[in-house]
Amino acid sequence: MSLNLKELPREEWDEHLDRFPDATPFHTRDWLECLEEVRGANWIPLGMFRGGKLVGLAPIFSLTRGFVKLLASPLTGWATPYLGPLCGKGELEDALRALKCKASECRAAYLELTLTPGKEVGDLGFRKEMRTTYILDLEPDEGVMWKKLKKECRNRVRKAEKEGVQVHEVPSPEFFRTYWEMAKDVYAKSRRPPAIPLEFFVRLWDRLRPKGRIRVLVAEHKGEPIASLISLIHRDTVYDWDGVSYLKAYKLAANNLLEWEIIRWASREGFRRYDMLGADIPGVARFKASFGPRLEAYPYLFLPLTLPGRLGRTLYKRGAPLVRAVQYWLRKR
């Protein structure tokens, strides 16, 4: 019996989402509609049916770049670490085949998917890269969590406290203007603008904050903000989604203290996991590894379906750094 894709009413999406244990905050309607509004793509809420029974969900975005039509879940650069279809283990390969067919029916030139950790994909014609993340298993005992930190990390947390760095929760979205300034400072080192639009932070706050699904911490030294961390909350997991800091924050070990404070809070509140979202950038990976997490892999899949799709991906990989540099230069003027 074949797997069929059918568009679902948006107002039913989150209710269906409750059935799938591997759903993430990036699969929620709030997140998907924020992406749609900011990234200029059309979200298609697809249900996967077998014999008339719903067996999975597939959040897909349709968009055009230049003259090339793309289907993505999500597109690289959207600050959305995981997405892709949600379904039982035995349905995954059929789900991916169905999405390939959907892309062909839509005359898309390119299809891109990033799946959640723990999923395994065979040879289905996709080009595959395995990416990694760090996941910290949480315990309610703060002493146990403290011992998971490597010695150097514990010393840096103590250093931040000794230097008078203080951490508190941000109460208002007005803070994102300060956050944006810190982000510009971070990305200036690579001569590129911040990866996440300011508007996206504000939209997420408006949707997620009333539901208790986002937490923004700021580290201050002598009353001035020097670093910040944005965490997402979904079911039993806290996600280390984004963070920024001024250069002086490194000397004060403010980032170590921010991470430790969110770990303490999550443990105290009874969450089971802290997903640090990404372990593929060496310097960042070393920092995250110092908190004692385990490494877990997840698949990134892409499939150029036409010659324009193949050329478009090649041009993007080669030209994106230049485009970002030009954008940075224009913003500086």
N, C-alpha and C positions, 0 to 999 in steps of 0.2 A: 504494500500500500504506500503510495508516494506521499511526500511531504509537500504541502501547499502553503503558499504565503498569502496572507490577506491583511489589508490595512485595518487597524483597530481604532475605535473612538479614543481620542486622547484622554478623555475624562475617566476611562476605564484602565488606563495604563498602569498606574501605581497599584491598583487592586490586583491586577494580574501579576505584577512584579513580586508580590508577597509570596508567591508559590515557588520562587526560585532562590535557593540558598546562596548561590554565588553572585547574586546581584550586588552591585556597588553603588555608591552615591552618584556615580557617573551614568547609571542606568535610569535614574529617576526622571520623572517628567520635569521637575524644576530645573535640573541640570541641562536636560536636552533642549528645553525651550530657551534657556539662557544662551546656549550655544547657537541656536537658530537665530536669535535676535542679534547677536553680536557678530557672528561669523558670516552672515548673509547666505546661509544654506537652508534647505527645506528638510525638516525632520519628517521621516515617514515611519510611523509606529506600526511595524509589521508583527502580526501574530503568525506562528507556525502551527499548522493543523495537520493531523493525520487521522483520517477516517472521521472528520468532523470534530475531533477533540483537540483542544489547544494543548500543544506539547512544548511550546517554546515562544520566546520573544526575540525580535531582531530590530533594534533601533538603527535605522539607516539614514544617512544624510545624502541628499542629492544636491549637487552644485556644479557650476560651470566656471572654469578658470581659462581665460582666453576663449578659444573655441572648443575646448575639451570638456566633455561632460564626465563627472566623477561620481562614484558612489563610495561613501566612506563611513566607517564606524570604529573610531573617528578618523579625521584627517590628521596627519603629523603636524605638530605645531599648535594644536588646539588646547594644550594643557589638560588633556583628558587621558590619563594613563591607560585606562582599560575601557573597553566597550564590547562590541561584538555580540553574537547571539547568546542567549541564555536558554539552556535546555538540558535534558538528561545526557549522561555520558554517551549512551547508545544512539542519541539523535544528532550529535555534533557534526559528523561527517556529512550526513544528509542535509543538515542545515546549511553547511558551507556550499554544498553542490547547488542547493536551491537559490542561494544568494548569487552564485555565479550565473545561473540561468536568469535571475532577475536583472542582473547587470546587462546581460546580452539583450534581453527583451526591451530594456530602457535605452538601448544603444549607447551605453556608457563606454567610455574608452579606457576606464581604469577603475579598479576596485581595491580598497584598502581596509584592513580589519586589524584591531589589536584585541586579543582575547584576555580573559582573566587568568591569574596564576593557577597552575595545576592542570590546565587543559593540554591534551596531547593531540596532535594533528598528523595524519599520515600524508602520503603523497597524493594530493588532490589537484595538482596542477598549479597551485599557488607557489610563489617564491616565499620562502620562510626564513625569518631571523628569530633567534631566541633571545629575548631580553630578560633582565633580572631585576628583582626588587629585594629589599630587606624587610623581613617581618619579625617583629619582636613579640614574643608570647608574654602576656601580662599576668602578673600574680598580685593578689590583694595586699600582700606583705611588702611594704616599701623597702624593708631591709633586703629582701630577696632581689628586688629590682635593682637596688643600689649595687649589689655584688655582681650583677650581670655586666655593669659598666667596666670597661677596661681601666686599669690604673691611671693611665694618662687622662682619660676622660673624667674620672672622678676628681683628679687634681685640678682640671680646668673648671669644673663646676665650683669647686671650693675657691678657686682664684676669682671667679666672677663675683661670688658672694663677698669675698674679702675686699674686692675693689669697690664694693658698694653698688653693684648692678642690681636693679630691682625689676621684677616682672609682674605685670598685671594684665587683666583682660581689657580689651578695647570695648567701650560701651556704645560707640557711634560710628556710622560709615564715613563721617567726616575725616576719620583717621586715614582713609585710603589715599588722600592727597599726599600725606606724609609718606605713606607706604610707597607710593609711586615715585617720589623723589629718591627714596632708598633704592628702589628697583633701577632707576636710571643710573645711579652710582655704580651698582653691581654690573650692569650691562655695558657701561662706558669702557670697561677694561677690554672688552672685545669689539668695541666700536659698533654697537648695534643697539636699537631701541629695545625696551622691555618686551618680553615675549607675550605677556598677557595684557590686553587693553584695560585701562582704568575702568571703563564702563562695565566690564565683565565682573570685576570685584564688587561693584556697587549693586549690580543686578542679583548676584548670588546672595549678598547680604540681605537684600530686601525679601528674597524668597526663603532662604534657609535659616536666617537668624530667628524669626518668630517660631520656627519649629525646633529650635535647639540643635540644628544640624551643622552649624559652623561656629568655630571658636577662634578668635584672633587674639594673640598675645603680643605684647610689646615689651621689650627690654629697654630700660632707661638708665642713664648714668648722669648723675648730678642734674636730674630733672629733664634731660633731653633724650628723645628716642634715638636709639642707635641700632636696633635690630627688631625684627618682627617675624612671627610664624603664624601661618593660617592652617588650621586643622579642620577636616571634615569628619562628620560623625554619621555612621550608618550601621544600624543593628548592633552587633557586638564588637565593632571595629572602629578605631580612630585612624584617620589617614593624614599623613604629613604632606599636605598638598603643595604648599609654596612657602618660601621664606626669603627675606632680603635683609641686608644690613649695610651700614656704612663701614668703611675700611677700619676705623678705630675700634669697631666691635670685635674684630678678631683678636686684638691685643688684650681685650678685656674678657675674652672667652664668653661673650654674651650668648652666642649661638648654642654653646653647650648647656648653659643654664636654661635657655628657652626649651630645648628638647627635654631636659630633665624635668622641668616643671609640667610639661604636657604629659609625660610618661607617669609622673606621680599622680596627676589628676585622673588620668584614664584608669590607672590601677585602683585608685581609691573609689572610683565610680563604678567599678565592676566590669569594665570592658575587658575583652579577652585577647585582643590583638591590636598592635600598632603597626600599620603598614607604612613604611618610610618612603614608598613610592620612588623606586629607581635606584639602581646600583651599577649603572653602566658608564658613569663619568668617574674616572679614577679618583680624583681629589675628593669629590663629594662622597664617593663610596667609602673611602677610608674614614671620613668623618662619621658616617652613619654606622659603619662596622664597629666603631668604638663603644657603641651602646649595647652590644651583645646580641644582635638579631641573627636570624638564620636567613640564608639565601634561598630564594625561590624563583623559578623561571616561568615565563609566559610567552606565548607565540605572537609575533607580529607577522601578518600575512599581507602580501600585495600581489596584484595580478593586472599587468597591462593587457588589455583586450584587443587593442588595435595599434596600428603604427603610431598615430598621434598620441596614444596613451604611453607607449614606450618612449617616444621622443620627449613627451612632457615630463615624465619622471626623470629622465637623464638631464634635461635642462634645469629642472628644479634642483637636483642634487648638486649640479655644478654652479648654477647661477644664484641660488638662495643667499650664500654669504655676501655676494656682491650687492644684491638687492638690499639686504639688511644694512650694509655699510652706507649705501646711498640714503636710505631712510634715516639713519643716524645723522648723517651730515646735514640733511635737509632740516631735521628737528633742531640741530645746533645753530642754524643760521638765525 
